[in-house]
Amino acid sequence: MAIVYYFGPTTAYFSASFKGINLIPSARPLAPVHLHLHVYEFRDGGERLACPLEFTDFSMNLGQLVDPQDLNSMIREILSHTSYNDIDTRRFWEEKIADYATNAGLIAFNFGVQELELTIDIRIRNMAPLELDVEQEIVELVRSISDQEIGAGGFGGVPAPEASINELEVVKYNGVGGEFEESGCLICLEDFEFEMEVTRMPCKHIFHGSCLTRWLENSHLCPLCR
């Protein structure tokens, strides 16, 4: 579950890793959450870490992550360790970090995930704006995450056959309840629009067709089931 955001001279990469499922409901708020923040500044083509290394790791529990007050306090603490102080940019980061962390936390809570790991990589370019290919960077990010999992003894880095992707069922979204459980695509974290076409995996989870195709080109496993 990875996404890339752009705002002004900054690029932010978000990714989430879920470990284990089926915690009993009473234990779910205590499930550990590990958040890794990496903030980089690029000056004249060089790279400089913008915050001390010891301040890049944060720990909390799932109950804190899904509580708006605790989450907002955590986000302010995270961003206090960045040296880029443009107000509009910080507001943008606050909004996107809150949205992503909330969605990841709710997924983890609903499925009884035993451990959640979030990584936020913010890159600040203090130079002339660069022309960036958003689609290519997303594909490269997903591929790098899959490669890391394979190297660590994980699973899921085998692409799905093109024929299998083309045979996936396309249906019209008519809201949560009955046929559908999801209110939005858990790859890009955007909400579904009523009557829009979505693509359904054999496990019945649904996603935007383009998002799911990019995912399956790198891993044959459902982004949620994995």
C-alpha positions in Angstrom: 0.0 0.0 0.0 2.1 2.9 -1.3 1.4 6.3 -2.7 3.4 9.4 -3.8 2.4 13.1 -3.3 3.8 16.2 -4.9 3.5 19.7 -3.6 5.7 22.6 -4.7 9.4 21.6 -4.4 8.6 18.6 -2.2 7.8 15.0 -2.9 6.4 12.6 -0.2 6.4 8.8 -0.4 4.1 6.9 1.8 4.1 3.1 2.4 2.5 0.7 4.9 3.3 -2.8 5.8 0.9 -5.1 7.7 2.1 -8.1 9.7 -0.2 -10.8 10.9 -4.0 -10.6 11.2 -6.9 -11.8 13.4 -6.1 -10.2 16.7 -9.0 -10.4 19.1 -11.0 -7.1 19.2 -9.9 -6.2 22.8 -6.2 -6.5 21.8 -6.4 -4.4 18.6 -5.9 -1.0 20.1 -2.6 -2.2 21.7 -1.1 -3.5 18.4 2.3 -1.8 17.9 2.7 0.9 15.2 6.2 1.9 14.0 6.5 5.0 11.9 9.8 5.9 10.1 10.3 9.4 8.9 13.0 10.3 6.5 13.4 13.9 5.4 16.0 14.9 2.8 17.0 18.2 1.3 18.7 18.4 -2.1 21.0 21.4 -2.6 22.9 22.0 -5.8 22.6 18.3 -6.8 23.8 17.0 -3.4 21.8 15.3 -0.7 21.7 16.3 3.0 19.6 14.8 5.8 17.3 17.6 7.1 16.7 16.1 10.6 18.9 14.2 13.1 18.8 10.5 12.5 17.6 9.7 16.1 14.4 11.7 15.5 13.3 9.6 12.5 11.6 6.7 14.3 8.3 7.0 16.2 6.4 4.3 18.1 2.8 4.2 19.2 -0.1 1.8 19.4 -3.0 1.3 17.0 -5.5 3.0 19.3 -3.5 6.2 19.2 -3.3 6.0 15.4 -7.0 5.9 14.9 -7.8 8.5 17.5 -7.9 12.0 15.7 -6.5 13.9 18.7 -3.6 11.6 19.3 -2.9 11.4 15.5 -2.8 15.1 15.1 -0.5 15.5 18.0 1.8 12.8 16.6 1.9 14.5 13.2 2.9 17.9 14.7 5.7 16.1 16.6 6.8 14.4 13.3 6.9 17.7 11.3 8.6 19.5 14.1 11.8 17.7 13.1 11.8 19.1 9.5 13.6 22.2 8.6 11.3 23.2 5.8 8.8 25.7 7.3 6.6 26.9 4.4 3.1 27.1 5.9 1.2 25.8 2.9 3.5 22.9 2.4 3.3 21.9 6.1 -0.5 22.0 6.0 -0.4 19.8 2.9 1.8 17.3 4.6 -0.3 17.3 7.7 -3.5 16.6 5.7 -1.9 13.8 3.6 -0.1 12.2 6.6 -3.4 12.2 8.6 -5.4 10.8 5.6 -2.9 8.0 4.9 -2.3 7.1 8.5 -6.0 7.0 9.3 -6.8 4.8 6.4 -3.9 2.4 7.1 -4.9 2.4 10.8 -8.5 1.5 10.1 -7.5 -1.3 7.7 -5.2 -2.7 10.4 -7.9 -2.3 13.1 -10.6 -3.9 11.1 -8.5 -6.9 10.1 -6.9 -7.4 13.5 -3.4 -6.7 12.2 -0.8 -7.7 14.8 1.8 -5.0 13.7 1.7 -2.0 11.4 4.7 -0.3 10.0 4.5 3.1 8.2 7.2 4.8 6.3 7.2 8.5 5.2 10.0 9.7 3.0 9.9 13.5 2.3 12.3 15.0 -0.2 12.7 18.7 -0.4 14.3 20.3 -3.5 15.8 23.7 -2.9 16.6 24.1 -6.6 14.9 24.7 -9.9 11.7 22.6 -10.2 12.2 19.2 -11.9 9.9 17.7 -14.4 8.6 14.5 -12.7 6.8 11.5 -14.2 4.3 10.7 -11.5 3.2 7.4 -12.9 6.8 6.1 -13.4 7.8 7.0 -9.8 4.8 5.2 -8.4 5.7 2.0 -10.4 9.3 2.3 -9.3 8.3 2.7 -5.6 6.0 -0.4 -5.7 8.6 -2.4 -7.4 11.3 -1.4 -4.9 9.0 -2.4 -2.0 8.3 -5.8 -3.6 12.1 -6.3 -4.1 12.8 -5.5 -0.5 10.2 -8.1 0.7 11.7 -10.8 -1.5 15.2 -10.1 -0.2 13.9 -10.2 3.4 12.2 -13.6 2.8 8.8 -12.1 2.2 6.4 -13.0 -0.6 4.3 -11.4 -3.3 7.0 -10.1 -5.7 5.8 -12.3 -8.6 3.9 -10.4 -11.3 0.4 -11.6 -12.3 0.1 -12.9 -15.9 -1.2 -10.3 -18.3 -4.0 -12.6 -19.4 -5.1 -13.0 -15.8 -5.2 -9.2 -15.3 -7.3 -8.8 -18.4 -9.8 -11.4 -17.2 -10.6 -9.6 -13.9 -14.2 -8.7 -13.5 -15.2 -5.0 -14.0 -18.3 -3.9 -12.1 -20.1 -0.7 -11.3 -19.8 0.6 -7.8 -23.1 1.3 -6.0 -21.9 2.1 -2.5 -20.9 0.2 0.7 -23.2 -2.6 1.8 -24.4 -5.7 0.2 -22.1 -6.4 -2.7 -19.2 -4.0 -1.7 -17.4 -3.5 1.6 -14.9 -0.8 0.4 -15.7 2.9 0.1 -12.5 3.7 -1.8 -9.4 2.3 -3.5 -6.9 1.1 -0.9 -4.0 1.5 -3.3 -4.4 5.2 -4.1 -6.7 5.9 -1.1 -9.2 7.9 -3.3 -12.9 7.4 -2.7 -15.0 5.6 -5.3 -17.6 7.6 -7.2 -21.2 6.2 -7.4 -21.7 4.1 -10.6 -18.0 4.3 -11.6 -16.4 1.1 -13.0 -14.1 -0.7 -10.6 -12.1 -3.9 -11.0 -12.8 -6.9 -8.7 -10.2 -9.5 -7.6 -11.3 -13.1 -7.1 -11.3 -12.4 -3.3 -14.0 -9.8 -4.0 -11.9 -6.8 -3.0 -12.3 -3.9 -5.5 -9.9 -1.2 -6.7 -9.5 1.4 -9.5 -8.7 -0.6 -12.6 -5.6 1.4 -13.4 -4.3 1.2 -9.8 -4.8 -2.6 -9.6 -3.2 -3.1 -13.0 0.0 -1.3 -11.9 0.0 -3.3 -8.7 -0.5 -6.7 -10.3 2.3 -6.0 -12.8 4.6 -6.2 -9.7 2.8 -8.6 -7.4 0.2 -11.2 -8.1 -1.3 -10.9 -4.6 -4.3 -8.7 -3.7 -3.0 -5.5 -2.0 -5.4 -6.0 0.9 -5.2 -9.8 1.4 -1.4 -9.8 1.4 
